[in-house]
Amino acid sequence: MRERLAELILRLAEIPSESGREGAIQDFIARWLRHRGLEPIFQEVSHCGPNLLLFFSEDPHLLLTTHVDTVPLHLGIYPPRRRDDELLGVGVCDAKAGVALLLLLAEELHRQGLRPSLALAFLVDEENEGRGSLELSRAYRFPYAVVLEPTRLTVAVSEGGSVEYEIEVRGRAVHGSLAFRGDNAIERAMDLVSGLKRLSFLYEEDPLIGPSGFNVEKFVGGDGELRVPDRVELEIEFRILPGQDLSRIMKEIEDYLGRFPWVSYRVKDVSEAYSLGAEAEVARRLGEAYRRATGRKPVFSGMPSWTDAAHLVAAGTEAVVFGPGDLSLCHTPEEKLPLSEAETALAVLRELVHSFS
């Protein structure tokens, strides 16, 4: 099974599927399933490519889902490759491993003639605006869901939210030899970012997710010419923890930004944090499945990043996040997947699905 997983994950990762360009990977998945006697259906997603869904019953209680899109290929290794018991490359962990797990699980269930109370969903646009999971959550209601993302095989029962700002910092351009007469937008932006570190909510911490914080995702300014830069563009994402007051946090951020007449901003994106707790039914069942598959006690954790689980939870689904791989390496040239973890994940999902049969 490990070799089959490796072969399939590499094949999936070889198919470029950056957000907005998921057509080829969805066609491959559909053909793969149909070749094995299964009948997936496409679900149209507004302003995006379609999701791909597979139902094993008319009214499924359990949804297993992951996304098929990746970040741009230039952010990591492409084409993907194998090194001993690891796969390396863009998407091998986030989240082509999850796609392969669902495909092999579907093949196994069909071969055995099993019809559990189960649906599988291969979603688009997760790395962009999450429109695939939003459309799924509007059209269907599932009591329980497991979203496959890298958690190092821990069961993530809570998820961080975020608020993201686009910020413009303005200065005054003068000839570079007379810099003291101008106002350097880059220096202003550096001071602005440094001051953000004093915001009070950044010093709060969640026991599962960790501390709040912010990430400067974009910092663009200057042109290398002999003049004082007069404009900087920033994009900054602030991490929101379960239990934090989002409106209070946004007010604190915007009160700070509003102190500077040379700053303008707009809110680019907002997502709420959530927490189910280890006592939630889907967490309990997945934990029991992990114990049966591995003989070890499950570890419950928090997912610091937004995932498709957020839209499902907002629609009333109990959703947890689970999967092989290390999130911290994703979106980087160091992205990798331990095949042993993928193999264990398949065994755990198999046990979970049987509990819904």
Contacts in CASP RR format, 6 or more apart in sequence:
PFRMAT RR
TARGET T0000
AUTHOR 0000-0000-0000
METHOD contacts of the structure
MODEL  1
MRERLAELILRLAEIPSESGREGAIQDFIARWLRHRGLEPIFQEVSHCGP
NLLLFFSEDPHLLLTTHVDTVPLHLGIYPPRRRDDELLGVGVCDAKAGVA
LLLLLAEELHRQGLRPSLALAFLVDEENEGRGSLELSRAYRFPYAVVLEP
TRLTVAVSEGGSVEYEIEVRGRAVHGSLAFRGDNAIERAMDLVSGLKRLS
FLYEEDPLIGPSGFNVEKFVGGDGELRVPDRVELEIEFRILPGQDLSRIM
KEIEDYLGRFPWVSYRVKDVSEAYSLGAEAEVARRLGEAYRRATGRKPVF
SGMPSWTDAAHLVAAGTEAVVFGPGDLSLCHTPEEKLPLSEAETALAVLR
ELVHSFS
1 104 0 8 1.000
1 343 0 8 1.000
1 346 0 8 1.000
2 339 0 8 1.000
2 340 0 8 1.000
2 342 0 8 1.000
2 343 0 8 1.000
4 104 0 8 1.000
5 97 0 8 1.000
5 100 0 8 1.000
5 101 0 8 1.000
5 104 0 8 1.000
5 339 0 8 1.000
5 342 0 8 1.000
5 343 0 8 1.000
5 346 0 8 1.000
6 82 0 8 1.000
6 87 0 8 1.000
6 339 0 8 1.000
8 100 0 8 1.000
8 103 0 8 1.000
8 104 0 8 1.000
9 80 0 8 1.000
9 87 0 8 1.000
9 92 0 8 1.000
9 96 0 8 1.000
9 97 0 8 1.000
9 99 0 8 1.000
9 100 0 8 1.000
9 337 0 8 1.000
9 342 0 8 1.000
10 80 0 8 1.000
10 81 0 8 1.000
10 82 0 8 1.000
10 87 0 8 1.000
10 92 0 8 1.000
12 25 0 8 1.000
12 28 0 8 1.000
12 96 0 8 1.000
12 99 0 8 1.000
12 100 0 8 1.000
13 79 0 8 1.000
13 80 0 8 1.000
13 87 0 8 1.000
13 89 0 8 1.000
13 90 0 8 1.000
13 91 0 8 1.000
13 92 0 8 1.000
13 96 0 8 1.000
14 79 0 8 1.000
14 80 0 8 1.000
15 24 0 8 1.000
15 25 0 8 1.000
15 28 0 8 1.000
16 24 0 8 1.000
16 70 0 8 1.000
16 73 0 8 1.000
16 78 0 8 1.000
17 23 0 8 1.000
17 24 0 8 1.000
17 25 0 8 1.000
17 68 0 8 1.000
17 69 0 8 1.000
17 70 0 8 1.000
18 69 0 8 1.000
18 70 0 8 1.000
18 71 0 8 1.000
18 72 0 8 1.000
18 73 0 8 1.000
18 127 0 8 1.000
19 69 0 8 1.000
19 70 0 8 1.000
19 71 0 8 1.000
19 124 0 8 1.000
19 125 0 8 1.000
19 126 0 8 1.000
19 127 0 8 1.000
19 128 0 8 1.000
20 48 0 8 1.000
20 49 0 8 1.000
20 69 0 8 1.000
20 124 0 8 1.000
20 125 0 8 1.000
20 128 0 8 1.000
21 69 0 8 1.000
22 49 0 8 1.000
22 68 0 8 1.000
22 69 0 8 1.000
22 124 0 8 1.000
22 125 0 8 1.000
23 49 0 8 1.000
25 68 0 8 1.000
25 69 0 8 1.000
25 99 0 8 1.000
26 42 0 8 1.000
26 49 0 8 1.000
26 50 0 8 1.000
26 52 0 8 1.000
26 68 0 8 1.000
26 122 0 8 1.000
26 124 0 8 1.000
29 40 0 8 1.000
29 52 0 8 1.000
29 68 0 8 1.000
29 99 0 8 1.000
29 103 0 8 1.000
29 122 0 8 1.000
30 40 0 8 1.000
30 42 0 8 1.000
30 52 0 8 1.000
32 103 0 8 1.000
33 39 0 8 1.000
33 40 0 8 1.000
33 54 0 8 1.000
33 103 0 8 1.000
33 106 0 8 1.000
34 40 0 8 1.000
36 106 0 8 1.000
36 107 0 8 1.000
36 110 0 8 1.000
36 111 0 8 1.000
37 110 0 8 1.000
38 54 0 8 1.000
38 106 0 8 1.000
38 107 0 8 1.000
38 110 0 8 1.000
39 54 0 8 1.000
40 52 0 8 1.000
40 53 0 8 1.000
40 54 0 8 1.000
41 52 0 8 1.000
41 53 0 8 1.000
41 54 0 8 1.000
41 55 0 8 1.000
42 50 0 8 1.000
42 51 0 8 1.000
42 52 0 8 1.000
42 53 0 8 1.000
43 50 0 8 1.000
43 51 0 8 1.000
43 52 0 8 1.000
43 53 0 8 1.000
43 135 0 8 1.000
43 136 0 8 1.000
43 139 0 8 1.000
44 50 0 8 1.000
44 135 0 8 1.000
45 51 0 8 1.000
45 124 0 8 1.000
45 125 0 8 1.000
45 131 0 8 1.000
45 132 0 8 1.000
45 135 0 8 1.000
46 131 0 8 1.000
46 135 0 8 1.000
47 131 0 8 1.000
48 124 0 8 1.000
48 125 0 8 1.000
48 131 0 8 1.000
48 132 0 8 1.000
49 124 0 8 1.000
49 125 0 8 1.000
50 124 0 8 1.000
51 121 0 8 1.000
51 122 0 8 1.000
51 123 0 8 1.000
51 124 0 8 1.000
51 132 0 8 1.000
51 135 0 8 1.000
51 136 0 8 1.000
52 68 0 8 1.000
52 121 0 8 1.000
52 122 0 8 1.000
53 119 0 8 1.000
53 120 0 8 1.000
53 121 0 8 1.000
53 122 0 8 1.000
53 136 0 8 1.000
54 106 0 8 1.000
54 119 0 8 1.000
54 120 0 8 1.000
54 121 0 8 1.000
55 118 0 8 1.000
55 119 0 8 1.000
56 109 0 8 1.000
56 114 0 8 1.000
56 115 0 8 1.000
56 116 0 8 1.000
56 117 0 8 1.000
56 118 0 8 1.000
56 119 0 8 1.000
56 120 0 8 1.000
57 115 0 8 1.000
57 116 0 8 1.000
57 117 0 8 1.000
57 118 0 8 1.000
57 119 0 8 1.000
59 117 0 8 1.000
60 117 0 8 1.000
60 118 0 8 1.000
60 119 0 8 1.000
60 142 0 8 1.000
61 117 0 8 1.000
61 118 0 8 1.000
61 142 0 8 1.000
61 143 0 8 1.000
61 144 0 8 1.000
61 356 0 8 1.000
62 116 0 8 1.000
62 117 0 8 1.000
62 118 0 8 1.000
62 119 0 8 1.000
62 142 0 8 1.000
62 143 0 8 1.000
62 144 0 8 1.000
62 145 0 8 1.000
62 146 0 8 1.000
62 282 0 8 1.000
62 352 0 8 1.000
62 353 0 8 1.000
62 356 0 8 1.000
63 118 0 8 1.000
63 119 0 8 1.000
63 120 0 8 1.000
63 121 0 8 1.000
63 140 0 8 1.000
63 142 0 8 1.000
63 144 0 8 1.000
63 145 0 8 1.000
63 146 0 8 1.000
63 312 0 8 1.000
63 317 0 8 1.000
64 102 0 8 1.000
64 105 0 8 1.000
64 118 0 8 1.000
64 119 0 8 1.000
64 120 0 8 1.000
64 121 0 8 1.000
64 145 0 8 1.000
64 146 0 8 1.000
64 148 0 8 1.000
64 349 0 8 1.000
64 353 0 8 1.000
65 102 0 8 1.000
65 120 0 8 1.000
65 121 0 8 1.000
65 122 0 8 1.000
65 123 0 8 1.000
65 133 0 8 1.000
65 136 0 8 1.000
65 145 0 8 1.000
65 146 0 8 1.000
65 147 0 8 1.000
65 148 0 8 1.000
65 308 0 8 1.000
66 95 0 8 1.000
66 98 0 8 1.000
66 99 0 8 1.000
66 101 0 8 1.000
66 102 0 8 1.000
66 122 0 8 1.000
66 123 0 8 1.000
66 147 0 8 1.000
66 148 0 8 1.000
66 149 0 8 1.000
66 308 0 8 1.000
67 95 0 8 1.000
67 122 0 8 1.000
67 123 0 8 1.000
67 124 0 8 1.000
67 125 0 8 1.000
67 126 0 8 1.000
67 127 0 8 1.000
67 133 0 8 1.000
67 308 0 8 1.000
68 95 0 8 1.000
68 96 0 8 1.000
68 99 0 8 1.000
68 122 0 8 1.000
68 123 0 8 1.000
68 124 0 8 1.000
69 124 0 8 1.000
69 125 0 8 1.000
69 126 0 8 1.000
69 127 0 8 1.000
69 128 0 8 1.000
70 90 0 8 1.000
70 91 0 8 1.000
70 94 0 8 1.000
70 96 0 8 1.000
70 127 0 8 1.000
71 90 0 8 1.000
71 91 0 8 1.000
71 94 0 8 1.000
71 127 0 8 1.000
71 331 0 8 1.000
73 90 0 8 1.000
75 90 0 8 1.000
75 331 0 8 1.000
75 332 0 8 1.000
75 333 0 8 1.000
76 89 0 8 1.000
76 90 0 8 1.000
76 332 0 8 1.000
76 333 0 8 1.000
76 335 0 8 1.000
77 88 0 8 1.000
77 89 0 8 1.000
77 90 0 8 1.000
77 333 0 8 1.000
77 335 0 8 1.000
78 89 0 8 1.000
78 90 0 8 1.000
79 89 0 8 1.000
80 87 0 8 1.000
80 88 0 8 1.000
80 89 0 8 1.000
80 90 0 8 1.000
80 91 0 8 1.000
80 92 0 8 1.000
81 87 0 8 1.000
81 88 0 8 1.000
81 89 0 8 1.000
82 88 0 8 1.000
83 336 0 8 1.000
85 338 0 8 1.000
85 339 0 8 1.000
85 340 0 8 1.000
86 336 0 8 1.000
86 337 0 8 1.000
86 338 0 8 1.000
86 339 0 8 1.000
87 93 0 8 1.000
87 97 0 8 1.000
87 336 0 8 1.000
87 337 0 8 1.000
87 339 0 8 1.000
88 335 0 8 1.000
88 336 0 8 1.000
89 335 0 8 1.000
89 336 0 8 1.000
90 335 0 8 1.000
91 330 0 8 1.000
91 335 0 8 1.000
92 335 0 8 1.000
92 336 0 8 1.000
92 337 0 8 1.000
93 150 0 8 1.000
93 324 0 8 1.000
93 325 0 8 1.000
93 326 0 8 1.000
93 329 0 8 1.000
93 330 0 8 1.000
93 335 0 8 1.000
93 336 0 8 1.000
93 337 0 8 1.000
94 149 0 8 1.000
94 150 0 8 1.000
94 327 0 8 1.000
94 330 0 8 1.000
94 331 0 8 1.000
94 335 0 8 1.000
95 126 0 8 1.000
95 148 0 8 1.000
95 149 0 8 1.000
95 150 0 8 1.000
97 148 0 8 1.000
97 150 0 8 1.000
97 323 0 8 1.000
97 324 0 8 1.000
97 325 0 8 1.000
97 337 0 8 1.000
97 342 0 8 1.000
97 345 0 8 1.000
98 148 0 8 1.000
98 323 0 8 1.000
98 324 0 8 1.000
98 345 0 8 1.000
99 122 0 8 1.000
100 342 0 8 1.000
101 148 0 8 1.000
101 342 0 8 1.000
101 345 0 8 1.000
101 346 0 8 1.000
101 349 0 8 1.000
102 120 0 8 1.000
102 122 0 8 1.000
102 148 0 8 1.000
104 346 0 8 1.000
105 120 0 8 1.000
105 346 0 8 1.000
105 349 0 8 1.000
105 350 0 8 1.000
105 353 0 8 1.000
106 120 0 8 1.000
108 350 0 8 1.000
109 115 0 8 1.000
109 116 0 8 1.000
109 118 0 8 1.000
109 353 0 8 1.000
114 357 0 8 1.000
115 357 0 8 1.000
116 353 0 8 1.000
116 354 0 8 1.000
116 356 0 8 1.000
116 357 0 8 1.000
117 356 0 8 1.000
117 357 0 8 1.000
118 353 0 8 1.000
118 356 0 8 1.000
119 140 0 8 1.000
119 142 0 8 1.000
121 136 0 8 1.000
123 130 0 8 1.000
123 132 0 8 1.000
123 133 0 8 1.000
123 136 0 8 1.000
123 308 0 8 1.000
124 131 0 8 1.000
124 132 0 8 1.000
125 131 0 8 1.000
125 132 0 8 1.000
126 132 0 8 1.000
126 133 0 8 1.000
126 307 0 8 1.000
126 308 0 8 1.000
129 269 0 8 1.000
130 308 0 8 1.000
130 311 0 8 1.000
132 308 0 8 1.000
133 308 0 8 1.000
133 310 0 8 1.000
133 311 0 8 1.000
133 312 0 8 1.000
134 311 0 8 1.000
136 311 0 8 1.000
136 312 0 8 1.000
137 311 0 8 1.000
137 312 0 8 1.000
137 314 0 8 1.000
137 315 0 8 1.000
137 317 0 8 1.000
138 315 0 8 1.000
141 315 0 8 1.000
141 316 0 8 1.000
141 317 0 8 1.000
142 312 0 8 1.000
142 317 0 8 1.000
143 317 0 8 1.000
143 318 0 8 1.000
144 281 0 8 1.000
144 282 0 8 1.000
144 285 0 8 1.000
144 317 0 8 1.000
144 318 0 8 1.000
144 319 0 8 1.000
145 282 0 8 1.000
145 309 0 8 1.000
145 312 0 8 1.000
145 317 0 8 1.000
145 318 0 8 1.000
145 319 0 8 1.000
145 320 0 8 1.000
146 282 0 8 1.000
146 286 0 8 1.000
146 319 0 8 1.000
146 320 0 8 1.000
146 321 0 8 1.000
146 322 0 8 1.000
146 349 0 8 1.000
146 352 0 8 1.000
147 307 0 8 1.000
147 308 0 8 1.000
147 309 0 8 1.000
147 312 0 8 1.000
147 319 0 8 1.000
147 320 0 8 1.000
147 321 0 8 1.000
147 322 0 8 1.000
148 321 0 8 1.000
148 322 0 8 1.000
148 323 0 8 1.000
148 345 0 8 1.000
149 156 0 8 1.000
149 303 0 8 1.000
149 305 0 8 1.000
149 307 0 8 1.000
149 321 0 8 1.000
149 322 0 8 1.000
149 323 0 8 1.000
149 327 0 8 1.000
150 323 0 8 1.000
150 324 0 8 1.000
150 325 0 8 1.000
150 326 0 8 1.000
150 327 0 8 1.000
150 330 0 8 1.000
151 301 0 8 1.000
151 302 0 8 1.000
151 303 0 8 1.000
151 321 0 8 1.000
151 322 0 8 1.000
151 323 0 8 1.000
151 325 0 8 1.000
151 327 0 8 1.000
152 323 0 8 1.000
152 324 0 8 1.000
152 325 0 8 1.000
152 326 0 8 1.000
152 327 0 8 1.000
152 341 0 8 1.000
153 290 0 8 1.000
153 299 0 8 1.000
153 322 0 8 1.000
153 323 0 8 1.000
153 324 0 8 1.000
153 325 0 8 1.000
153 341 0 8 1.000
153 344 0 8 1.000
153 345 0 8 1.000
153 348 0 8 1.000
154 298 0 8 1.000
154 299 0 8 1.000
154 300 0 8 1.000
154 301 0 8 1.000
154 302 0 8 1.000
154 322 0 8 1.000
155 278 0 8 1.000
155 283 0 8 1.000
155 286 0 8 1.000
155 287 0 8 1.000
155 290 0 8 1.000
155 298 0 8 1.000
155 299 0 8 1.000
155 300 0 8 1.000
155 301 0 8 1.000
155 320 0 8 1.000
155 321 0 8 1.000
155 322 0 8 1.000
156 208 0 8 1.000
156 300 0 8 1.000
156 301 0 8 1.000
156 302 0 8 1.000
156 303 0 8 1.000
156 320 0 8 1.000
156 321 0 8 1.000
156 322 0 8 1.000
157 208 0 8 1.000
157 275 0 8 1.000
157 276 0 8 1.000
157 277 0 8 1.000
157 278 0 8 1.000
157 280 0 8 1.000
157 283 0 8 1.000
157 300 0 8 1.000
157 301 0 8 1.000
157 302 0 8 1.000
157 320 0 8 1.000
158 206 0 8 1.000
158 208 0 8 1.000
158 209 0 8 1.000
158 242 0 8 1.000
158 273 0 8 1.000
158 274 0 8 1.000
158 275 0 8 1.000
158 276 0 8 1.000
158 277 0 8 1.000
158 302 0 8 1.000
158 303 0 8 1.000
159 209 0 8 1.000
159 242 0 8 1.000
159 273 0 8 1.000
159 274 0 8 1.000
159 275 0 8 1.000
159 302 0 8 1.000
159 303 0 8 1.000
159 304 0 8 1.000
159 305 0 8 1.000
159 306 0 8 1.000
159 307 0 8 1.000
159 309 0 8 1.000
159 310 0 8 1.000
159 313 0 8 1.000
159 321 0 8 1.000
160 206 0 8 1.000
160 209 0 8 1.000
160 239 0 8 1.000
160 240 0 8 1.000
160 241 0 8 1.000
160 242 0 8 1.000
160 271 0 8 1.000
160 273 0 8 1.000
160 274 0 8 1.000
160 302 0 8 1.000
160 303 0 8 1.000
160 304 0 8 1.000
160 305 0 8 1.000
160 306 0 8 1.000
161 239 0 8 1.000
161 240 0 8 1.000
161 241 0 8 1.000
161 271 0 8 1.000
161 272 0 8 1.000
161 273 0 8 1.000
161 306 0 8 1.000
161 310 0 8 1.000
162 237 0 8 1.000
162 238 0 8 1.000
162 239 0 8 1.000
162 240 0 8 1.000
162 269 0 8 1.000
162 270 0 8 1.000
162 271 0 8 1.000
162 306 0 8 1.000
163 237 0 8 1.000
163 238 0 8 1.000
163 240 0 8 1.000
163 246 0 8 1.000
163 249 0 8 1.000
163 250 0 8 1.000
163 253 0 8 1.000
163 267 0 8 1.000
163 269 0 8 1.000
163 270 0 8 1.000
163 271 0 8 1.000
164 217 0 8 1.000
164 235 0 8 1.000
164 236 0 8 1.000
164 237 0 8 1.000
164 238 0 8 1.000
164 267 0 8 1.000
164 268 0 8 1.000
164 269 0 8 1.000
164 270 0 8 1.000
165 234 0 8 1.000
165 235 0 8 1.000
165 236 0 8 1.000
165 237 0 8 1.000
165 238 0 8 1.000
165 253 0 8 1.000
165 257 0 8 1.000
165 265 0 8 1.000
165 266 0 8 1.000
165 267 0 8 1.000
165 268 0 8 1.000
166 233 0 8 1.000
166 234 0 8 1.000
166 235 0 8 1.000
166 265 0 8 1.000
166 266 0 8 1.000
166 268 0 8 1.000
167 192 0 8 1.000
167 233 0 8 1.000
167 234 0 8 1.000
167 235 0 8 1.000
167 236 0 8 1.000
167 257 0 8 1.000
167 263 0 8 1.000
167 264 0 8 1.000
167 265 0 8 1.000
168 231 0 8 1.000
168 232 0 8 1.000
168 233 0 8 1.000
168 234 0 8 1.000
168 263 0 8 1.000
168 264 0 8 1.000
168 265 0 8 1.000
169 185 0 8 1.000
169 188 0 8 1.000
169 189 0 8 1.000
169 192 0 8 1.000
169 231 0 8 1.000
169 232 0 8 1.000
169 234 0 8 1.000
169 262 0 8 1.000
169 263 0 8 1.000
170 185 0 8 1.000
170 230 0 8 1.000
170 231 0 8 1.000
170 262 0 8 1.000
170 263 0 8 1.000
170 264 0 8 1.000
171 182 0 8 1.000
171 183 0 8 1.000
171 184 0 8 1.000
171 185 0 8 1.000
171 188 0 8 1.000
171 228 0 8 1.000
171 229 0 8 1.000
171 230 0 8 1.000
171 231 0 8 1.000
171 262 0 8 1.000
172 182 0 8 1.000
172 183 0 8 1.000
172 228 0 8 1.000
172 230 0 8 1.000
173 182 0 8 1.000
173 227 0 8 1.000
173 228 0 8 1.000
173 229 0 8 1.000
173 230 0 8 1.000
174 181 0 8 1.000
174 182 0 8 1.000
174 227 0 8 1.000
174 228 0 8 1.000
175 226 0 8 1.000
175 227 0 8 1.000
175 228 0 8 1.000
176 226 0 8 1.000
176 227 0 8 1.000
176 228 0 8 1.000
177 226 0 8 1.000
179 228 0 8 1.000
182 228 0 8 1.000
183 228 0 8 1.000
183 230 0 8 1.000
183 262 0 8 1.000
184 228 0 8 1.000
184 229 0 8 1.000
185 221 0 8 1.000
185 222 0 8 1.000
185 228 0 8 1.000
185 229 0 8 1.000
185 230 0 8 1.000
185 231 0 8 1.000
185 232 0 8 1.000
185 262 0 8 1.000
186 221 0 8 1.000
186 222 0 8 1.000
186 229 0 8 1.000
186 232 0 8 1.000
188 232 0 8 1.000
188 260 0 8 1.000
188 262 0 8 1.000
189 219 0 8 1.000
189 221 0 8 1.000
189 232 0 8 1.000
189 234 0 8 1.000
192 234 0 8 1.000
192 257 0 8 1.000
192 260 0 8 1.000
192 263 0 8 1.000
193 216 0 8 1.000
193 234 0 8 1.000
193 236 0 8 1.000
195 256 0 8 1.000
196 202 0 8 1.000
196 214 0 8 1.000
196 236 0 8 1.000
196 253 0 8 1.000
196 256 0 8 1.000
199 252 0 8 1.000
199 253 0 8 1.000
199 256 0 8 1.000
200 252 0 8 1.000
201 212 0 8 1.000
201 244 0 8 1.000
201 248 0 8 1.000
201 249 0 8 1.000
201 252 0 8 1.000
202 211 0 8 1.000
202 212 0 8 1.000
202 213 0 8 1.000
202 214 0 8 1.000
203 211 0 8 1.000
203 212 0 8 1.000
204 211 0 8 1.000
204 212 0 8 1.000
204 241 0 8 1.000
204 244 0 8 1.000
205 211 0 8 1.000
205 212 0 8 1.000
205 241 0 8 1.000
206 241 0 8 1.000
206 242 0 8 1.000
206 302 0 8 1.000
208 275 0 8 1.000
208 300 0 8 1.000
208 301 0 8 1.000
208 302 0 8 1.000
209 241 0 8 1.000
209 242 0 8 1.000
209 273 0 8 1.000
209 302 0 8 1.000
209 303 0 8 1.000
209 304 0 8 1.000
210 241 0 8 1.000
210 304 0 8 1.000
211 239 0 8 1.000
212 238 0 8 1.000
212 239 0 8 1.000
212 240 0 8 1.000
212 241 0 8 1.000
212 244 0 8 1.000
213 238 0 8 1.000
213 239 0 8 1.000
214 236 0 8 1.000
214 237 0 8 1.000
214 238 0 8 1.000
214 239 0 8 1.000
215 236 0 8 1.000
215 237 0 8 1.000
215 239 0 8 1.000
216 234 0 8 1.000
216 235 0 8 1.000
216 236 0 8 1.000
217 235 0 8 1.000
217 236 0 8 1.000
217 237 0 8 1.000
218 233 0 8 1.000
218 234 0 8 1.000
218 235 0 8 1.000
219 232 0 8 1.000
219 233 0 8 1.000
219 234 0 8 1.000
220 232 0 8 1.000
220 233 0 8 1.000
220 234 0 8 1.000
221 229 0 8 1.000
221 231 0 8 1.000
221 232 0 8 1.000
221 233 0 8 1.000
222 229 0 8 1.000
222 231 0 8 1.000
222 232 0 8 1.000
223 229 0 8 1.000
235 268 0 8 1.000
238 249 0 8 1.000
238 253 0 8 1.000
239 304 0 8 1.000
240 246 0 8 1.000
240 249 0 8 1.000
240 271 0 8 1.000
240 272 0 8 1.000
240 273 0 8 1.000
241 273 0 8 1.000
242 273 0 8 1.000
242 274 0 8 1.000
242 275 0 8 1.000
243 273 0 8 1.000
243 275 0 8 1.000
244 273 0 8 1.000
246 270 0 8 1.000
246 272 0 8 1.000
250 267 0 8 1.000
250 270 0 8 1.000
254 265 0 8 1.000
257 263 0 8 1.000
257 265 0 8 1.000
271 306 0 8 1.000
271 310 0 8 1.000
272 310 0 8 1.000
272 314 0 8 1.000
274 309 0 8 1.000
274 310 0 8 1.000
274 313 0 8 1.000
274 314 0 8 1.000
276 282 0 8 1.000
276 283 0 8 1.000
276 313 0 8 1.000
276 318 0 8 1.000
276 319 0 8 1.000
276 320 0 8 1.000
277 283 0 8 1.000
277 300 0 8 1.000
278 284 0 8 1.000
278 300 0 8 1.000
280 318 0 8 1.000
280 320 0 8 1.000
281 318 0 8 1.000
282 318 0 8 1.000
282 319 0 8 1.000
282 320 0 8 1.000
283 300 0 8 1.000
283 318 0 8 1.000
283 320 0 8 1.000
285 352 0 8 1.000
285 355 0 8 1.000
286 298 0 8 1.000
286 320 0 8 1.000
286 322 0 8 1.000
286 348 0 8 1.000
286 352 0 8 1.000
287 298 0 8 1.000
288 351 0 8 1.000
288 355 0 8 1.000
289 348 0 8 1.000
289 349 0 8 1.000
289 351 0 8 1.000
289 352 0 8 1.000
289 355 0 8 1.000
290 296 0 8 1.000
290 298 0 8 1.000
290 348 0 8 1.000
290 351 0 8 1.000
291 297 0 8 1.000
291 298 0 8 1.000
292 351 0 8 1.000
293 344 0 8 1.000
293 347 0 8 1.000
293 348 0 8 1.000
293 350 0 8 1.000
293 351 0 8 1.000
294 344 0 8 1.000
294 347 0 8 1.000
294 348 0 8 1.000
302 321 0 8 1.000
303 309 0 8 1.000
303 321 0 8 1.000
303 327 0 8 1.000
304 327 0 8 1.000
305 327 0 8 1.000
307 321 0 8 1.000
309 319 0 8 1.000
309 320 0 8 1.000
309 321 0 8 1.000
312 319 0 8 1.000
313 319 0 8 1.000
322 345 0 8 1.000
322 348 0 8 1.000
323 341 0 8 1.000
323 345 0 8 1.000
324 337 0 8 1.000
324 338 0 8 1.000
324 341 0 8 1.000
324 342 0 8 1.000
324 344 0 8 1.000
324 345 0 8 1.000
325 336 0 8 1.000
325 337 0 8 1.000
325 338 0 8 1.000
325 341 0 8 1.000
326 336 0 8 1.000
329 335 0 8 1.000
329 336 0 8 1.000
END
